[in-house]
Amino acid sequence: MAPRRILVTGGASGIGAAIVRALAGAGFAVEFTYRSSADDAQALLAELGAAHPDRSFAAHALDLADRSALDAFCTAAEEGDYYGLVHNAGQSYDALAAMLDQEQAEAAMQVNFFSLTRLAKSLIRPMTRARSGRIVAIGSVAALRANAGNAAYAATKGALIAYCRTLAIETAKRGVTVNVIAPGFVDTAMMARYAAYRDGMERQIPAGRFAQPEDVAALATFLMGAGASYITGAVLPVDGGLTAMMGVHRT
């Protein structure tokens, strides 16, 4: 049998690249999108080709904020026979809830949420016809626990969770699973701006450390496999116990 094909958005670096590597290691043929990390994308393709010469891999330059480009990509993807989609691409935007900039908030919603709905619209029909498919969206613990300054970002991830749970129940009888992974703090370039606060942040995490991208990738890979065929509509934190904790600290 030909290897099953999976599409990963935002797959050139960070969590996305870890997911691409893990899926390739599990035997899948993987394609991924990237926005501006062309050098990283080409380096990852070369790495994958050398490690897995029996399979095909591809990288697609795509700005998920560009709706016309996304529509064109999705039209082509309808014929791509994808078994799975991992929506990992994301855009952050921090501001106090009462001070949101409408344009920036809507841009984050487009990349984090509406691009997923557009991709799913194109890919879900072939999956349901085949009665086999997997969708995994990378959410955030920000949608599960309030945090000052995260209103817009949390709203995008909250919308993503609500959409995925609904899609899950609509497609469950047709062999498609839809789940959300909600990472906590992950050791990627996105967290570099919080470097001065890292020690204090890690002290508040029960596990005492940030996650590694591979921690998220391992769960995404499991959810793509046969062993996860009865898991759908789930929101699975990968956060070192952060959302399990009440959040009131004794000194």
C-alpha positions, 0 to 999 in steps of 0.5 A: 500500500502507498503511504498515507498522505498527511498535510501539516500547516506551519510545518517548517519550524518549531512544533510544526517541524517536530510534527512533520518529522514524527509523522515521517518516522511513523511511515506517513508521506507528509506535505507541509505549508510555510509562510516565510521560512523558505530556507527552513522548509528546504532544509527540512525537505532535504532531511526527510528525503535523506532519512526516508528515500522510499516516500515523497515529501513536499513543502508549499509556500502559503500565507493562510492570511491570504484568503485568495491564495488559501482558496486556490490551495484548497481547490487543488488539495481536494484532489490530493487524497489526504488521509490527515490534516494537522492544523498547526500554523498560528498567529499570536496577538497579545492585548488587554481585552478592552484594548483589542485592535480589531484588524489585528484580532481578525488577522489572528482569527483568520490564520488560527481558525478560519483557515482551518475551516476552509481546509477542512471544507475541502479535505473532509469530503474525500475523507468521508467518502473513504470512510477514513481520516484524521484531523488534529488541530493545535489549540492552546491552554489559553482557551481553557484558562484565562490569562491577562493579555490573551483575549484575542488569541484565546478566542481564536483557539476557543473557536477552534475547539468548538468547531472541531468538537462539532465537526467530530460528531458530524463525521464520527460515523464516517470513520473520521476523527477530529481532535484538538491538542492544547499545548501549554508553554512549549520551548520554541522561538515564539517563547523567546520574548518571555525569556526574562520570565521563564524561571517564574513561569516554570515554577508555576508548571507542576512538571517544572519545565516547558514542553519540548516540540516533540512532546506535542508531536508524539501525541499528534502522531498517535492521534493519526494512527490506528490506535486512536480510531475511537478518540474523537471530539477530545481536547487533550492538554500537553501542559505538564499539569498546568490546566489541572492546577487551581492556580492559587499559590501558597507562598 
